[in-house]
């Protein structure tokens, strides 16, 4: 965690959401940030309800009504970690501004790293991964849903064409994260 704390008050925490469409490398980059900094990692996909997973597995995109409880759970998870003095990094699509706004309602502040780039690069990555419930057929719907971050959102945008290690380094450096941070707890 970062910042100083007074006795009896939690220390200032950092909360990073690595965002982008499925196949952009969110989980790999978020896990890399966690390994380098000590931020507690969570995979947003693990917070989906069984009904949401079944719908996506069937190739049906989620609508906003299905996403809202999931987003609220993610914001609550970050807020709970913040209250414990634990900094976090979350791999989450966060495709729309309204989704990012819900996530921002959790801890005192949330920073975003957007993994963005050519659809061909992402499509190729999706074709090579095994065992994920999100079929490559949903990439087009995710690209159509994606709302590029607005300038007032202060989102760090990184090119998915970089290697995973380069992306992790760029995220850690770009956010000014210290390496080897304790996660608290």
BALOBA-1460 file (C-alpha; in Angstrom, 3 decimals):
// residues 185
<rec num="1" residu="x" x="0.000" y="0.000" z="0.000"/>
<rec num="2" residu="x" x="1.105" y="3.526" z="-0.487"/>
<rec num="3" residu="x" x="0.942" y="6.611" z="1.664"/>
<rec num="4" residu="x" x="1.328" y="7.146" z="5.359"/>
<rec num="5" residu="x" x="-1.307" y="6.402" z="7.930"/>
<rec num="6" residu="x" x="-2.023" y="7.717" z="11.377"/>
<rec num="7" residu="x" x="-2.682" y="5.216" z="14.150"/>
<rec num="8" residu="x" x="-6.266" y="4.025" z="13.944"/>
<rec num="9" residu="x" x="-6.769" y="5.093" z="10.310"/>
<rec num="10" residu="x" x="-6.193" y="2.950" z="7.239"/>
<rec num="11" residu="x" x="-3.288" y="3.903" z="4.996"/>
<rec num="12" residu="x" x="-3.933" y="5.458" z="1.612"/>
<rec num="13" residu="x" x="-4.405" y="2.723" z="-0.953"/>
<rec num="14" residu="x" x="-4.116" y="2.432" z="-4.724"/>
<rec num="15" residu="x" x="-6.735" y="0.699" z="-6.850"/>
<rec num="16" residu="x" x="-5.951" y="-0.115" z="-10.471"/>
<rec num="17" residu="x" x="-8.338" y="-1.587" z="-13.032"/>
<rec num="18" residu="x" x="-6.703" y="-3.108" z="-16.107"/>
<rec num="19" residu="x" x="-9.424" y="-2.758" z="-18.727"/>
<rec num="20" residu="x" x="-10.115" y="-3.674" z="-22.337"/>
<rec num="21" residu="x" x="-11.962" y="-6.146" z="-24.489"/>
<rec num="22" residu="x" x="-11.708" y="-9.881" z="-23.947"/>
<rec num="23" residu="x" x="-8.379" y="-11.183" z="-25.207"/>
<rec num="24" residu="x" x="-6.500" y="-7.893" z="-24.713"/>
<rec num="25" residu="x" x="-4.350" y="-9.390" z="-21.944"/>
<rec num="26" residu="x" x="-6.024" y="-7.863" z="-18.878"/>
<rec num="27" residu="x" x="-5.470" y="-10.830" z="-16.582"/>
<rec num="28" residu="x" x="-1.847" y="-11.340" z="-17.612"/>
<rec num="29" residu="x" x="-1.013" y="-7.656" z="-17.144"/>
<rec num="30" residu="x" x="-2.938" y="-7.307" z="-13.869"/>
<rec num="31" residu="x" x="-1.218" y="-10.401" z="-12.454"/>
<rec num="32" residu="x" x="2.128" y="-8.963" z="-13.566"/>
<rec num="33" residu="x" x="1.388" y="-5.652" z="-11.832"/>
<rec num="34" residu="x" x="0.421" y="-7.579" z="-8.700"/>
<rec num="35" residu="x" x="3.627" y="-9.619" z="-8.789"/>
<rec num="36" residu="x" x="5.811" y="-6.518" z="-9.170"/>
<rec num="37" residu="x" x="4.031" y="-4.243" z="-6.709"/>
<rec num="38" residu="x" x="2.288" y="-6.440" z="-4.161"/>
<rec num="39" residu="x" x="-1.166" y="-5.078" z="-5.001"/>
<rec num="40" residu="x" x="-3.852" y="-7.687" z="-4.267"/>
<rec num="41" residu="x" x="-5.097" y="-9.195" z="-7.553"/>
<rec num="42" residu="x" x="-8.654" y="-10.103" z="-8.509"/>
<rec num="43" residu="x" x="-10.106" y="-11.389" z="-11.774"/>
<rec num="44" residu="x" x="-13.471" y="-9.732" z="-12.429"/>
<rec num="45" residu="x" x="-14.676" y="-12.751" z="-14.399"/>
<rec num="46" residu="x" x="-14.696" y="-14.730" z="-11.143"/>
<rec num="47" residu="x" x="-17.348" y="-12.342" z="-9.753"/>
<rec num="48" residu="x" x="-19.886" y="-13.113" z="-12.527"/>
<rec num="49" residu="x" x="-23.029" y="-14.985" z="-11.559"/>
<rec num="50" residu="x" x="-23.506" y="-18.490" z="-12.965"/>
<rec num="51" residu="x" x="-26.312" y="-17.080" z="-15.156"/>
<rec num="52" residu="x" x="-23.971" y="-14.463" z="-16.656"/>
<rec num="53" residu="x" x="-21.301" y="-17.101" z="-17.345"/>
<rec num="54" residu="x" x="-23.855" y="-19.406" z="-19.002"/>
<rec num="55" residu="x" x="-25.119" y="-16.541" z="-21.162"/>
<rec num="56" residu="x" x="-21.612" y="-15.598" z="-22.333"/>
<rec num="57" residu="x" x="-20.629" y="-19.239" z="-22.841"/>
<rec num="58" residu="x" x="-23.655" y="-19.482" z="-25.170"/>
<rec num="59" residu="x" x="-22.288" y="-16.534" z="-27.160"/>
<rec num="60" residu="x" x="-24.889" y="-14.034" z="-25.919"/>
<rec num="61" residu="x" x="-23.484" y="-10.660" z="-24.808"/>
<rec num="62" residu="x" x="-24.508" y="-9.361" z="-21.403"/>
<rec num="63" residu="x" x="-26.734" y="-6.306" z="-21.263"/>
<rec num="64" residu="x" x="-26.299" y="-3.454" z="-18.804"/>
<rec num="65" residu="x" x="-28.906" y="-4.890" z="-16.409"/>
<rec num="66" residu="x" x="-26.908" y="-8.136" z="-16.133"/>
<rec num="67" residu="x" x="-23.642" y="-6.243" z="-15.656"/>
<rec num="68" residu="x" x="-24.746" y="-3.779" z="-12.967"/>
<rec num="69" residu="x" x="-24.833" y="-6.171" z="-9.954"/>
<rec num="70" residu="x" x="-21.452" y="-7.574" z="-11.085"/>
<rec num="71" residu="x" x="-19.920" y="-4.095" z="-11.307"/>
<rec num="72" residu="x" x="-21.320" y="-3.185" z="-7.892"/>
<rec num="73" residu="x" x="-19.772" y="-6.346" z="-6.417"/>
<rec num="74" residu="x" x="-16.394" y="-5.375" z="-7.904"/>
<rec num="75" residu="x" x="-16.631" y="-1.835" z="-6.513"/>
<rec num="76" residu="x" x="-17.575" y="-3.268" z="-3.107"/>
<rec num="77" residu="x" x="-14.601" y="-5.656" z="-3.213"/>
<rec num="78" residu="x" x="-12.203" y="-2.762" z="-3.879"/>
<rec num="79" residu="x" x="-13.878" y="-0.620" z="-1.184"/>
<rec num="80" residu="x" x="-13.565" y="-3.431" z="1.362"/>
<rec num="81" residu="x" x="-9.870" y="-3.877" z="0.552"/>
<rec num="82" residu="x" x="-9.388" y="-0.111" z="0.816"/>
<rec num="83" residu="x" x="-10.995" y="-0.118" z="4.266"/>
<rec num="84" residu="x" x="-8.492" y="-2.826" z="5.251"/>
<rec num="85" residu="x" x="-5.599" y="-0.698" z="3.941"/>
<rec num="86" residu="x" x="-5.008" y="-3.068" z="1.016"/>
<rec num="87" residu="x" x="-4.165" y="-1.813" z="-2.475"/>
<rec num="88" residu="x" x="-5.635" y="-3.758" z="-5.413"/>
<rec num="89" residu="x" x="-5.334" y="-4.487" z="-9.106"/>
<rec num="90" residu="x" x="-8.389" y="-5.804" z="-10.924"/>
<rec num="91" residu="x" x="-8.645" y="-7.318" z="-14.401"/>
<rec num="92" residu="x" x="-12.015" y="-6.082" z="-15.704"/>
<rec num="93" residu="x" x="-13.368" y="-5.185" z="-19.140"/>
<rec num="94" residu="x" x="-14.912" y="-1.863" z="-17.964"/>
<rec num="95" residu="x" x="-15.991" y="-1.220" z="-21.549"/>
<rec num="96" residu="x" x="-18.331" y="1.738" z="-20.981"/>
<rec num="97" residu="x" x="-17.847" y="4.956" z="-19.095"/>
<rec num="98" residu="x" x="-20.926" y="4.132" z="-17.026"/>
<rec num="99" residu="x" x="-19.269" y="0.833" z="-15.991"/>
<rec num="100" residu="x" x="-16.081" y="2.665" z="-15.024"/>
<rec num="101" residu="x" x="-18.189" y="5.159" z="-13.071"/>
<rec num="102" residu="x" x="-19.747" y="2.314" z="-11.040"/>
<rec num="103" residu="x" x="-16.258" y="0.975" z="-10.271"/>
<rec num="104" residu="x" x="-15.217" y="4.467" z="-9.162"/>
<rec num="105" residu="x" x="-17.977" y="4.358" z="-6.523"/>
<rec num="106" residu="x" x="-16.011" y="1.755" z="-4.534"/>
<rec num="107" residu="x" x="-12.699" y="2.943" z="-3.042"/>
<rec num="108" residu="x" x="-11.753" y="6.626" z="-2.728"/>
<rec num="109" residu="x" x="-9.995" y="6.566" z="-6.104"/>
<rec num="110" residu="x" x="-9.597" y="4.137" z="-8.990"/>
<rec num="111" residu="x" x="-6.977" y="4.314" z="-11.743"/>
<rec num="112" residu="x" x="-7.458" y="2.644" z="-15.122"/>
<rec num="113" residu="x" x="-5.016" y="1.073" z="-17.560"/>
<rec num="114" residu="x" x="-6.672" y="0.499" z="-20.951"/>
<rec num="115" residu="x" x="-5.129" y="-2.226" z="-23.106"/>
<rec num="116" residu="x" x="-6.073" y="-1.113" z="-26.594"/>
<rec num="117" residu="x" x="-5.022" y="-1.951" z="-30.114"/>
<rec num="118" residu="x" x="-5.835" y="-3.624" z="-33.396"/>
<rec num="119" residu="x" x="-8.693" y="-6.120" z="-33.393"/>
<rec num="120" residu="x" x="-6.528" y="-8.539" z="-35.412"/>
<rec num="121" residu="x" x="-3.967" y="-8.772" z="-32.587"/>
<rec num="122" residu="x" x="-6.690" y="-9.395" z="-30.018"/>
<rec num="123" residu="x" x="-8.533" y="-11.895" z="-32.240"/>
<rec num="124" residu="x" x="-5.281" y="-13.844" z="-32.686"/>
<rec num="125" residu="x" x="-4.730" y="-13.960" z="-28.910"/>
<rec num="126" residu="x" x="-8.275" y="-15.180" z="-28.332"/>
<rec num="127" residu="x" x="-7.840" y="-17.943" z="-30.890"/>
<rec num="128" residu="x" x="-4.745" y="-19.217" z="-29.044"/>
<rec num="129" residu="x" x="-6.156" y="-19.332" z="-25.518"/>
<rec num="130" residu="x" x="-7.890" y="-22.405" z="-24.175"/>
<rec num="131" residu="x" x="-10.514" y="-22.966" z="-21.527"/>
<rec num="132" residu="x" x="-12.008" y="-19.461" z="-21.360"/>
<rec num="133" residu="x" x="-15.799" y="-19.190" z="-21.487"/>
<rec num="134" residu="x" x="-15.756" y="-16.006" z="-23.585"/>
<rec num="135" residu="x" x="-15.927" y="-17.150" z="-27.213"/>
<rec num="136" residu="x" x="-14.019" y="-15.211" z="-29.868"/>
<rec num="137" residu="x" x="-17.397" y="-14.575" z="-31.534"/>
<rec num="138" residu="x" x="-18.188" y="-12.011" z="-28.807"/>
<rec num="139" residu="x" x="-15.139" y="-9.871" z="-29.642"/>
<rec num="140" residu="x" x="-17.091" y="-7.857" z="-32.216"/>
<rec num="141" residu="x" x="-19.853" y="-7.078" z="-29.695"/>
<rec num="142" residu="x" x="-17.226" y="-6.034" z="-27.147"/>
<rec num="143" residu="x" x="-15.507" y="-3.766" z="-29.674"/>
<rec num="144" residu="x" x="-18.895" y="-2.236" z="-30.524"/>
<rec num="145" residu="x" x="-19.671" y="-1.717" z="-26.825"/>
<rec num="146" residu="x" x="-16.266" y="-0.235" z="-25.965"/>
<rec num="147" residu="x" x="-16.428" y="3.474" z="-25.198"/>
<rec num="148" residu="x" x="-12.949" y="4.901" z="-25.477"/>
<rec num="149" residu="x" x="-12.023" y="6.666" z="-22.237"/>
<rec num="150" residu="x" x="-12.724" y="10.386" z="-22.183"/>
<rec num="151" residu="x" x="-9.836" y="12.805" z="-21.528"/>
<rec num="152" residu="x" x="-11.291" y="13.694" z="-18.110"/>
<rec num="153" residu="x" x="-10.973" y="10.052" z="-17.014"/>
<rec num="154" residu="x" x="-7.156" y="10.126" z="-16.866"/>
<rec num="155" residu="x" x="-6.816" y="6.587" z="-18.213"/>
<rec num="156" residu="x" x="-3.378" y="5.229" z="-19.099"/>
<rec num="157" residu="x" x="-3.719" y="3.713" z="-22.600"/>
<rec num="158" residu="x" x="-1.244" y="1.017" z="-23.624"/>
<rec num="159" residu="x" x="-0.811" y="-0.731" z="-26.980"/>
<rec num="160" residu="x" x="-1.702" y="-4.436" z="-26.860"/>
<rec num="161" residu="x" x="0.977" y="-5.079" z="-29.487"/>
<rec num="162" residu="x" x="3.605" y="-4.769" z="-26.726"/>
<rec num="163" residu="x" x="4.743" y="-7.937" z="-24.975"/>
<rec num="164" residu="x" x="3.109" y="-8.748" z="-21.639"/>
<rec num="165" residu="x" x="6.314" y="-7.820" z="-19.794"/>
<rec num="166" residu="x" x="6.500" y="-4.488" z="-21.644"/>
<rec num="167" residu="x" x="2.856" y="-3.793" z="-20.799"/>
<rec num="168" residu="x" x="3.411" y="-4.526" z="-17.107"/>
<rec num="169" residu="x" x="6.488" y="-2.267" z="-17.021"/>
<rec num="170" residu="x" x="4.651" y="0.518" z="-18.860"/>
<rec num="171" residu="x" x="1.702" y="0.273" z="-16.452"/>
<rec num="172" residu="x" x="3.863" y="0.257" z="-13.305"/>
<rec num="173" residu="x" x="5.969" y="3.156" z="-14.599"/>
<rec num="174" residu="x" x="3.041" y="5.096" z="-16.075"/>
<rec num="175" residu="x" x="1.073" y="4.946" z="-12.825"/>
<rec num="176" residu="x" x="4.120" y="5.614" z="-10.680"/>
<rec num="177" residu="x" x="3.586" y="2.443" z="-8.666"/>
<rec num="178" residu="x" x="6.335" y="1.379" z="-6.312"/>
<rec num="179" residu="x" x="7.581" y="-2.154" z="-6.685"/>
<rec num="180" residu="x" x="7.441" y="-4.577" z="-3.817"/>
<rec num="181" residu="x" x="4.554" y="-2.834" z="-2.053"/>
<rec num="182" residu="x" x="3.047" y="-4.789" z="0.827"/>
<rec num="183" residu="x" x="-0.649" y="-5.522" z="0.329"/>
<rec num="184" residu="x" x="-1.506" y="-4.948" z="3.961"/>
<rec num="185" residu="x" x="-4.134" y="-6.983" z="5.638"/>
